[in-house]
Amino acid sequence: MNDSSTSETRRILVLGGTGTIGRATVAALVGRGHQVVCIARPKAGSGGKLTQEKTTQLLDGAEVRFGNISDSTFLTEKVFDDQPFHAVVSCLASRTGEPKDAWAIDYQAHMDVLALAKESGVQQMVLLSAICVQKPRLVFQHAKLQFETALTESGLTYSIVRPTAYFKSLVGQVDRVKQGKSFLLFGDGKLTACKPISDADLANYLADCLRDVSLQNKILPIGGPGPAITLLEQGEYLFKLLDREPKFKSVPASLLSRIAAILDGLGKIVPPLAAKAELARIGHYYATESMLVLNPDTGLYDADATPETGSDTLFDYIQQLVDGSETADRVDYDLF
């Protein structure tokens, strides 16, 4: 569904607009004729590399309000201070998943916005969550779930979108293989599978939630075009594309859990290491759990039950990275 044909322009507040998915979502909303307002840090992006001028250029067509989303005074006086918003679309997420960051952003920042949104008369919220929360073992997953619950009980029309793996999170090994190095696998490379989804396809799906009543007041798992693919299949395709003999190296997933245990122990002496232990647990989770719909009756992941949208495929994206027509944005946390 595309609401570009309608005459009504909605005023939409977008959170997390400077991330790759956020940028695509802003572009989709602007393209559909909406009036978009984004919150951005004065120095946004990975490592704070984006200036205000660059951020404004990236979010072309949107109004950008610079400030700290965790600052309630900024939200009250500079965001919810004038014209009302029809809806909030959040692509906001903690950058690392470390406990302090997760509770501050995945939960509390969203709660602050939700309270002000309700107070100002916002009717609808579209939340970008994550499919991994269906089997929560990590701090950021619990933080996301706690806010999901608050949103469903808020009285707002809601859409909670739980996407599968993103392209950008799966292509960290393209450069190393191009350099002649081996492709790293966990176990035999068949431990997990996913239906990767592109930023553009996910952005359109998020934008559809504003209009399509069939996508409202629901939790929505979503993947890109199937079939589900394993890490081994990703590596095989990359070697084929480069016309090279496959060279794989197996890494035991249990190594990550052992690292987490060591860091937990050291964290009792050096507290910052305890937060790093959570990163190792995140790595272990993604190395051992598929990003697909979980069947609650069997406890197994079900590719056939994982909905699909869009037309972009991971293999097409990898080909674009190899031929240089696309450049992958680096993410703050990369398994490889």
C-alpha positions as CSV (number, residue, x, y, z in Angstrom):
1,M,0.0,0.0,0.0
2,N,1.3,3.5,-0.8
3,D,-0.4,6.6,0.5
4,S,1.2,9.0,-2.0
5,S,-2.1,9.1,-3.8
6,T,-4.0,10.7,-0.9
7,S,-4.4,14.4,-0.5
8,E,-4.0,14.5,3.2
9,T,-0.6,15.5,4.5
10,R,0.3,14.3,7.9
11,R,2.8,15.8,10.3
12,I,5.1,13.0,11.4
13,L,7.8,13.0,14.2
14,V,10.6,10.6,13.3
15,L,13.0,9.3,16.0
16,G,16.3,7.7,14.9
17,G,16.3,9.4,11.5
18,T,20.1,9.5,11.1
19,G,20.6,5.8,11.0
20,T,20.5,4.0,7.7
21,I,17.0,2.7,8.2
22,G,15.9,6.0,9.7
23,R,17.2,7.9,6.6
24,A,15.3,5.5,4.3
25,T,12.2,5.9,6.3
26,V,12.4,9.7,6.2
27,A,12.8,9.5,2.4
28,A,9.8,7.2,2.2
29,L,7.6,9.5,4.3
30,V,8.7,12.7,2.5
31,G,8.1,10.9,-0.8
32,R,4.5,10.2,0.2
33,G,3.9,13.9,0.9
34,H,4.1,13.9,4.7
35,Q,5.5,16.8,6.7
36,V,8.4,15.2,8.6
37,V,10.2,16.5,11.7
38,C,13.3,14.6,12.9
39,I,15.2,14.7,16.2
40,A,18.9,14.5,15.8
41,R,22.0,15.0,18.0
42,P,24.1,18.0,17.1
43,K,26.9,15.5,16.3
44,A,25.0,12.5,14.9
45,G,26.1,9.3,13.3
46,S,28.6,6.7,14.3
47,G,31.2,8.4,16.4
48,G,29.4,11.7,16.1
49,K,30.9,12.3,12.7
50,L,27.8,14.0,11.2
51,T,27.7,17.8,11.5
52,Q,24.4,19.6,11.6
53,E,24.8,20.6,8.0
54,K,25.5,17.0,6.9
55,T,22.6,15.7,8.9
56,T,20.3,18.2,7.3
57,Q,21.5,17.2,3.8
58,L,21.0,13.5,4.6
59,L,17.4,14.1,5.8
60,D,16.5,16.2,2.8
61,G,12.9,17.3,2.8
62,A,12.5,17.0,6.6
63,E,12.8,19.6,9.3
64,V,15.5,18.7,11.8
65,R,15.5,19.7,15.4
66,F,18.9,19.2,17.1
67,G,19.1,18.1,20.7
68,N,19.3,15.2,23.1
69,I,16.3,12.9,23.0
70,S,17.0,12.0,26.6
71,D,16.6,15.7,27.6
72,S,13.0,16.1,28.7
73,T,13.2,19.9,28.6
74,F,14.4,19.7,24.9
75,L,11.5,17.4,24.0
76,T,8.9,19.6,25.8
77,E,10.2,23.0,24.6
78,K,11.7,22.3,21.2
79,V,9.8,19.3,19.8
80,F,6.3,19.2,21.3
81,D,6.0,23.0,21.5
82,D,4.0,24.1,18.5
83,Q,2.0,22.3,15.9
84,P,0.7,18.9,16.9
85,F,1.9,15.7,15.3
86,H,-0.4,13.1,13.8
87,A,1.9,10.2,14.5
88,V,5.4,9.2,15.8
89,V,7.6,6.8,13.8
90,S,10.5,5.5,15.7
91,C,13.6,3.9,14.2
92,L,15.5,4.7,17.4
93,A,17.6,2.0,19.0
94,S,20.5,1.9,21.4
95,R,23.8,2.0,19.5
96,T,25.6,-0.9,21.3
97,G,23.0,-2.8,23.3
98,E,25.1,-2.4,26.4
99,P,22.8,-2.4,29.5
100,K,23.0,1.3,30.4
101,D,22.5,2.4,26.8
102,A,19.6,-0.1,26.3
103,W,17.6,1.1,29.2
104,A,18.3,4.8,28.5
105,I,17.3,4.6,24.8
106,D,15.3,1.5,24.0
107,Y,13.1,2.0,27.0
108,Q,13.3,5.4,28.8
109,A,13.7,7.7,25.8
110,H,10.7,6.1,24.2
111,M,8.7,6.4,27.3
112,D,9.5,10.1,27.6
113,V,8.4,10.6,24.0
114,L,5.3,8.5,24.4
115,A,4.1,10.5,27.5
116,L,4.5,13.8,25.6
117,A,2.9,12.4,22.5
118,K,-0.2,11.3,24.4
119,E,-0.3,14.6,26.2
120,S,-0.2,16.6,23.0
121,G,-2.8,14.5,21.2
122,V,-0.8,12.2,19.0
123,Q,-3.0,9.4,17.8
124,Q,-0.6,6.8,16.4
125,M,2.9,5.4,16.8
126,V,4.9,3.0,14.5
127,L,7.7,1.4,16.4
128,L,10.7,-0.4,14.8
129,S,11.5,-3.2,17.2
130,A,13.4,-6.4,16.5
131,I,12.4,-10.0,15.8
132,C,14.9,-11.3,18.4
133,V,12.7,-10.1,21.3
134,Q,10.5,-13.2,20.8
135,K,13.2,-15.1,22.6
136,P,14.7,-12.6,25.1
137,R,18.0,-13.3,26.9
138,L,19.7,-9.9,26.5
139,V,19.3,-6.6,28.3
140,F,18.3,-4.6,25.2
141,Q,15.6,-7.2,24.3
142,H,14.0,-6.8,27.7
143,A,14.2,-3.0,27.4
144,K,12.5,-3.2,24.0
145,L,9.8,-5.6,25.3
146,Q,9.0,-3.4,28.3
147,F,8.4,-0.4,26.0
148,E,6.4,-2.6,23.5
149,T,4.1,-3.4,26.4
150,A,3.7,0.3,27.4
151,L,2.9,1.2,23.8
152,T,0.2,-1.5,23.4
153,E,-1.4,-0.3,26.7
154,S,-1.1,3.4,25.8
155,G,-4.4,3.8,23.9
156,L,-2.6,5.0,20.8
157,T,-3.1,3.2,17.5
158,Y,0.2,1.2,17.2
159,S,2.2,-0.9,14.9
160,I,5.2,-2.8,16.4
161,V,7.4,-3.9,13.5
162,R,9.9,-6.7,14.2
163,P,12.2,-7.1,11.2
164,T,14.6,-9.9,10.5
165,A,18.3,-9.4,9.8
166,Y,19.3,-6.2,8.0
167,F,21.6,-6.2,5.0
168,K,24.2,-4.0,6.7
169,S,24.5,-6.5,9.6
170,L,25.4,-9.4,7.3
171,V,28.0,-8.0,5.0
172,G,30.9,-7.5,7.4
173,Q,32.9,-10.2,5.7
174,V,32.8,-8.9,2.1
175,D,36.0,-6.9,2.5
176,R,37.9,-9.6,4.3
177,V,37.1,-12.2,1.6
178,K,38.0,-9.6,-1.1
179,Q,41.4,-9.4,0.7
180,G,41.9,-13.1,0.3
181,K,40.9,-14.1,3.9
182,S,38.7,-16.9,4.8
183,F,34.9,-16.6,5.5
184,L,34.2,-17.2,9.1
185,L,31.4,-19.6,10.1
186,F,30.0,-20.5,13.4
187,G,29.9,-24.3,13.6
188,D,29.0,-25.6,10.1
189,G,27.4,-22.3,9.1
190,K,24.0,-23.8,9.2
191,L,23.2,-23.0,12.8
192,T,21.0,-20.0,11.9
193,A,19.0,-18.6,9.0
194,C,17.2,-15.4,8.2
195,K,15.2,-13.6,5.5
196,P,17.2,-10.3,5.2
197,I,15.4,-7.1,4.5
198,S,16.8,-3.9,2.9
199,D,16.5,-0.5,4.4
200,A,14.3,0.7,1.5
201,D,11.9,-2.2,1.7
202,L,11.6,-1.9,5.5
203,A,11.1,1.9,5.2
204,N,8.2,1.4,2.9
205,Y,6.7,-1.1,5.2
206,L,7.0,1.3,8.2
207,A,5.4,4.0,6.1
208,D,2.5,1.7,5.1
209,C,1.7,1.2,8.7
210,L,0.4,4.8,8.9
211,R,-2.4,4.1,6.5
212,D,-3.0,0.3,6.2
213,V,-5.4,-0.7,9.0
214,S,-4.5,-4.3,8.5
215,L,-1.0,-3.4,9.9
216,Q,-2.4,-1.5,12.9
217,N,-2.7,-2.6,16.6
218,K,-0.5,-5.5,15.8
219,I,3.0,-6.9,16.4
220,L,4.4,-7.5,12.9
221,P,7.3,-9.8,12.2
222,I,8.6,-9.1,8.7
223,G,11.4,-10.2,6.4
224,G,12.6,-9.6,2.9
225,P,12.1,-11.9,0.0
226,G,12.7,-15.5,0.7
227,P,14.0,-18.1,0.9
228,A,15.7,-18.0,4.2
229,I,19.5,-18.2,3.9
230,T,22.2,-19.5,6.2
231,L,25.6,-18.0,6.9
232,L,27.2,-20.8,4.8
233,E,25.0,-19.9,1.8
234,Q,26.0,-16.3,2.2
235,G,29.7,-17.3,2.0
236,E,29.2,-19.7,-0.9
237,Y,27.6,-16.9,-2.9
238,L,30.3,-14.4,-2.1
239,F,33.1,-16.8,-3.3
240,K,31.1,-17.7,-6.4
241,L,30.6,-14.0,-7.2
242,L,34.4,-13.3,-6.7
243,D,35.2,-16.5,-8.8
244,R,37.3,-17.8,-6.0
245,E,37.7,-21.2,-4.4
246,P,35.7,-21.3,-1.2
247,K,37.8,-20.9,1.9
248,F,36.0,-21.2,5.2
249,K,37.1,-21.2,8.8
250,S,34.8,-22.5,11.6
251,V,34.7,-20.7,14.9
252,P,32.9,-22.3,17.8
253,A,30.0,-20.2,19.0
254,S,30.7,-21.3,22.5
255,L,33.9,-19.1,22.3
256,L,31.7,-16.0,22.6
257,S,29.9,-17.3,25.7
258,R,33.3,-18.1,27.3
259,I,34.5,-14.6,26.6
260,A,31.4,-13.3,28.2
261,A,32.0,-15.3,31.3
262,I,35.6,-14.1,31.6
263,L,34.6,-10.5,31.1
264,D,31.8,-10.9,33.8
265,G,34.5,-12.1,36.2
266,L,36.9,-9.3,35.4
267,G,34.0,-6.8,35.5
268,K,33.8,-7.3,39.3
269,I,37.3,-5.6,39.4
270,V,37.0,-3.3,36.4
271,P,33.3,-2.4,36.0
272,P,33.4,-1.3,32.4
273,L,34.3,-4.8,31.4
274,A,30.9,-6.1,32.7
275,A,29.3,-4.0,29.9
276,K,31.6,-5.5,27.3
277,A,30.5,-8.9,28.5
278,E,27.0,-8.1,27.2
279,L,28.5,-7.5,23.8
280,A,29.9,-11.0,23.8
281,R,26.5,-12.4,24.8
282,I,24.9,-10.4,21.9
283,G,27.4,-12.0,19.6
284,H,26.7,-15.5,20.9
285,Y,22.9,-14.9,20.5
286,Y,23.2,-13.9,16.9
287,A,25.6,-16.8,16.2
288,T,23.1,-19.3,17.5
289,E,19.6,-18.0,17.0
290,S,17.8,-17.6,13.7
291,M,16.1,-14.3,12.8
292,L,12.8,-15.9,11.8
293,V,9.4,-16.3,13.4
294,L,9.6,-18.6,16.5
295,N,6.8,-21.2,16.7
296,P,5.7,-21.0,20.4
297,D,4.4,-24.6,20.3
298,T,7.5,-26.3,19.0
299,G,10.2,-23.8,20.1
300,L,11.6,-23.9,16.5
301,Y,12.1,-21.2,14.0
302,D,9.8,-21.3,11.0
303,A,10.9,-19.8,7.7
304,D,7.5,-20.4,6.1
305,A,5.7,-18.6,8.9
306,T,8.0,-15.5,8.5
307,P,6.2,-12.9,6.4
308,E,8.0,-11.3,3.5
309,T,7.9,-7.9,1.9
310,G,9.7,-6.0,-0.9
311,S,11.9,-7.1,-3.7
312,D,15.5,-6.3,-2.7
313,T,17.7,-9.4,-1.9
314,L,20.8,-9.8,0.1
315,F,22.6,-11.4,-2.8
316,D,21.9,-8.5,-5.1
317,Y,23.2,-6.2,-2.4
318,I,26.4,-8.2,-2.0
319,Q,26.9,-8.0,-5.8
320,Q,26.6,-4.2,-5.6
321,L,29.2,-4.1,-2.8
322,V,31.6,-6.3,-4.9
323,D,31.2,-4.2,-8.1
324,G,31.5,-1.0,-6.1
325,S,28.0,0.4,-7.0
326,E,27.1,0.3,-3.3
327,T,29.0,1.1,-0.1
328,A,28.1,-0.5,3.2
329,D,27.5,1.9,6.1
330,R,29.5,0.6,9.1
331,V,27.5,-0.2,12.2
332,D,28.5,0.4,15.8
333,Y,28.3,-3.3,16.6
334,D,29.5,-5.8,14.0
335,L,29.8,-9.5,14.7
336,F,32.7,-9.7,12.4
